[in-house]
Amino acid sequence: MKKLVVVDMQNDFIDGALGTPEAVAIVDNVREKIGQYNPCDIYVTMDTHGPNYMNTQEGQNLPVEHCIKGTDGWKLSPAIEEMLHDAHVFEKPTFGSVELAESLRDLAGDDYPNGEGMEIELVGLCTDICVVSNALLIKAFLPEAEISVDPACCAGVTPEAHEAALATMRSCQIKC
Protein backbone atom coordinates (compact mmCIF):
# COMPACT_ATOMS: atom_id res chain seq x y z
CA MET A 1 0.00 0.00 0.00
CA LYS A 2 1.54 3.29 -1.12
CA LYS A 3 0.25 6.72 -0.07
CA LEU A 4 1.33 10.32 -0.71
CA VAL A 5 0.99 13.09 1.87
CA VAL A 6 1.02 16.62 0.42
CA VAL A 7 1.77 19.04 3.26
CA ASP A 8 0.48 22.63 3.24
CA MET A 9 0.91 23.54 -0.43
CA GLN A 10 -1.04 26.71 0.27
CA ASN A 11 -0.69 30.15 -1.28
CA ASP A 12 0.58 31.81 1.90
CA PHE A 13 3.51 29.35 2.07
CA ILE A 14 4.34 29.52 -1.63
CA ASP A 15 4.17 33.17 -2.66
CA GLY A 16 2.09 34.79 0.06
CA ALA A 17 2.70 35.98 3.61
CA LEU A 18 5.38 33.34 4.34
CA GLY A 19 6.38 32.47 0.77
CA THR A 20 9.94 31.90 -0.39
CA PRO A 21 11.64 31.50 -3.77
CA GLU A 22 12.44 27.90 -2.78
CA ALA A 23 8.74 27.19 -2.19
CA VAL A 24 7.81 28.63 -5.58
CA ALA A 25 10.53 26.48 -7.16
CA ILE A 26 9.07 23.14 -5.94
CA VAL A 27 5.52 23.57 -7.28
CA ASP A 28 6.24 21.80 -10.59
CA ASN A 29 8.09 18.99 -8.78
CA VAL A 30 5.12 18.49 -6.46
CA ARG A 31 2.73 18.43 -9.43
CA GLU A 32 4.87 15.77 -11.08
CA LYS A 33 4.91 13.72 -7.86
CA ILE A 34 1.12 13.97 -7.45
CA GLY A 35 0.74 12.69 -11.01
CA GLN A 36 2.52 9.48 -9.99
CA TYR A 37 -0.22 8.53 -7.51
CA ASN A 38 -3.83 7.48 -7.77
CA PRO A 39 -5.86 10.48 -6.51
CA CYS A 40 -7.58 8.34 -3.84
CA ASP A 41 -4.11 7.50 -2.41
CA ILE A 42 -3.28 11.15 -1.75
CA TYR A 43 -3.66 12.83 1.65
CA VAL A 44 -3.43 16.61 1.96
CA THR A 45 -2.89 18.82 4.98
CA MET A 46 -3.91 22.46 5.17
CA ASP A 47 -2.61 24.82 7.82
CA THR A 48 -5.81 26.42 9.13
CA HIS A 49 -6.06 29.37 11.47
CA GLY A 50 -8.90 31.59 12.64
CA PRO A 51 -9.17 35.35 12.94
CA ASN A 52 -7.74 35.10 16.49
CA TYR A 53 -4.42 33.72 15.18
CA MET A 54 -2.36 36.55 16.67
CA ASN A 55 -3.68 35.62 20.15
CA THR A 56 -2.56 31.99 19.89
CA GLN A 57 0.79 30.65 21.08
CA GLU A 58 1.89 30.22 17.47
CA GLY A 59 0.77 33.78 16.66
CA GLN A 60 2.79 35.11 19.58
CA ASN A 61 5.90 33.29 18.33
CA LEU A 62 5.29 33.82 14.61
CA PRO A 63 3.44 37.13 14.40
CA VAL A 64 2.61 36.89 10.69
CA GLU A 65 -1.02 36.24 9.89
CA HIS A 66 -1.22 33.34 7.45
CA CYS A 67 -3.57 30.59 6.32
CA ILE A 68 -6.63 32.26 7.85
CA LYS A 69 -9.50 29.99 6.82
CA GLY A 70 -11.41 31.33 3.84
CA THR A 71 -8.72 33.73 2.64
CA ASP A 72 -6.83 33.36 -0.64
CA GLY A 73 -3.66 32.65 1.34
CA TRP A 74 -5.35 29.68 3.04
CA LYS A 75 -6.32 28.07 -0.26
CA LEU A 76 -4.20 25.45 -1.95
CA SER A 77 -2.11 26.63 -4.86
CA PRO A 78 -4.38 26.43 -7.93
CA ALA A 79 -1.67 24.45 -9.76
CA ILE A 80 -1.77 21.85 -6.98
CA GLU A 81 -5.48 21.93 -6.16
CA GLU A 82 -6.53 21.05 -9.70
CA MET A 83 -4.78 17.68 -9.27
CA LEU A 84 -6.36 16.76 -5.92
CA HIS A 85 -10.03 16.10 -6.70
CA ASP A 86 -10.30 12.79 -4.83
CA ALA A 87 -7.66 13.44 -2.18
CA HIS A 88 -8.33 13.18 1.55
CA VAL A 89 -7.97 16.67 3.07
CA PHE A 90 -7.11 17.42 6.69
CA GLU A 91 -7.29 20.93 8.09
CA LYS A 92 -4.89 21.33 11.01
CA PRO A 93 -4.53 24.14 13.55
CA THR A 94 -0.88 23.39 14.23
CA PHE A 95 2.23 21.90 12.66
CA GLY A 96 1.31 18.21 12.63
CA SER A 97 -2.03 16.52 12.04
CA VAL A 98 -2.90 13.86 14.59
CA GLU A 99 -6.09 13.25 12.59
CA LEU A 100 -3.99 12.40 9.50
CA ALA A 101 -1.78 10.00 11.46
CA GLU A 102 -4.84 8.34 13.02
CA SER A 103 -6.48 7.99 9.61
CA LEU A 104 -3.39 6.31 8.15
CA ARG A 105 -3.17 4.01 11.19
CA ASP A 106 -6.85 3.10 10.81
CA LEU A 107 -6.28 2.43 7.12
CA ALA A 108 -3.43 0.06 7.99
CA GLY A 109 -5.70 -1.92 10.31
CA ASP A 110 -4.91 -5.59 10.86
CA ASP A 111 -3.68 -6.02 7.28
CA TYR A 112 -0.62 -3.88 7.91
CA PRO A 113 0.28 -4.27 11.61
CA ASN A 114 2.14 -1.17 12.81
CA GLY A 115 2.28 -0.07 9.17
CA GLU A 116 4.37 -3.06 8.04
CA GLY A 117 4.18 -3.19 4.24
CA MET A 118 2.98 0.41 3.91
CA GLU A 119 4.91 3.09 2.04
CA ILE A 120 4.13 6.72 2.86
CA GLU A 121 5.85 9.54 1.01
CA LEU A 122 5.67 13.18 2.11
CA VAL A 123 6.17 16.34 0.07
CA GLY A 124 5.39 20.00 0.72
CA LEU A 125 6.02 22.94 3.00
CA CYS A 126 7.81 23.75 5.18
CA THR A 127 10.37 20.97 5.55
CA ASP A 128 11.58 22.19 8.93
CA ILE A 129 8.17 22.76 10.48
CA CYS A 130 5.12 20.95 9.13
CA VAL A 131 6.76 18.27 6.95
CA VAL A 132 9.02 17.06 9.76
CA SER A 133 6.16 17.25 12.29
CA ASN A 134 3.86 15.12 10.14
CA ALA A 135 6.59 12.64 9.20
CA LEU A 136 7.45 12.06 12.87
CA LEU A 137 3.79 11.76 13.89
CA ILE A 138 3.16 9.19 11.18
CA LYS A 139 6.31 7.30 12.21
CA ALA A 140 5.03 7.24 15.82
CA PHE A 141 1.63 5.88 14.73
CA LEU A 142 3.04 3.44 12.14
CA PRO A 143 6.56 2.51 13.28
CA GLU A 144 6.97 -0.28 10.70
CA ALA A 145 5.85 1.77 7.69
CA GLU A 146 8.48 2.87 5.20
CA ILE A 147 8.26 6.63 5.41
CA SER A 148 10.10 8.86 2.97
CA VAL A 149 10.39 12.53 2.12
CA ASP A 150 11.36 13.74 -1.35
CA PRO A 151 13.76 16.67 -0.77
CA ALA A 152 13.18 17.98 -4.31
CA CYS A 153 9.48 18.36 -3.47
CA CYS A 154 9.99 20.22 -0.19
CA ALA A 155 11.28 23.61 0.86
CA GLY A 156 12.14 24.95 4.27
CA VAL A 157 11.96 28.39 5.79
CA THR A 158 15.59 28.67 4.68
CA PRO A 159 17.78 26.27 2.69
CA GLU A 160 19.77 25.61 5.87
CA ALA A 161 16.63 24.77 7.87
CA HIS A 162 15.53 22.45 5.04
CA GLU A 163 18.82 20.52 5.24
CA ALA A 164 18.70 20.38 9.05
CA ALA A 165 15.16 18.94 8.95
CA LEU A 166 16.20 16.31 6.42
CA ALA A 167 19.08 15.31 8.71
CA THR A 168 16.69 15.05 11.68
CA MET A 169 14.30 12.86 9.73
CA ARG A 170 17.12 10.60 8.54
CA SER A 171 18.10 10.16 12.21
CA CYS A 172 14.54 8.98 12.86
CA GLN A 173 14.66 6.36 10.09
CA ILE A 174 12.73 8.42 7.54
CA LYS A 175 14.25 8.14 4.07
CA CYS A 176 15.18 11.44 2.49
C-alpha positions, 0 to 999 in steps of 0.5 A: 500500500503506497500513499502520498501526503502533500503538506500545506501547499497553500498560497501563503507558504508559496508566494504569500505571507510566508512564501519563499523562492524555494517554495515557488521552485518546488511547485512543478516537482510536487505536481509531477509527484502527485501525477505518480499517484492514484488520486484516492491514495493522496492525503493533503494537509492544510494549515488552518487558522482563525481570525484570532491567530495573533492571540494563539501561542503560534501567533505570539511566536510567529506574528505573521497572519497566514492561512486564515480559513477562507482567505486566498492565502489559506487556499491550496495553490491552484496548480496543486489543487486542480490535481487533488479532486479525490484526495483526503484533506485534513485541516490542522490548527498546528504543525502536525495533524494527529487526525492524518496520522490516526487515519493512516493508522486506521487504514493500515488496520490488521492487514498492515500491523504497525504499518508493516508493508505500507509506504508513505511519502511526504512532500510539501512545505515547510520541511523544517516545520510541518513536513518534519512534524507530520513525518514524525507523527506518522512514524510514531503511529506506524513505526513499521511503515516505510516513510520517505520525504522527497527533498526535491518536493519540499522547501524549508523556511531557509535552505539551511533549515531544510537541510537540518530537517532532512538530517533530523528525519534521517536520524529517525529512520525516515528516508530522504 
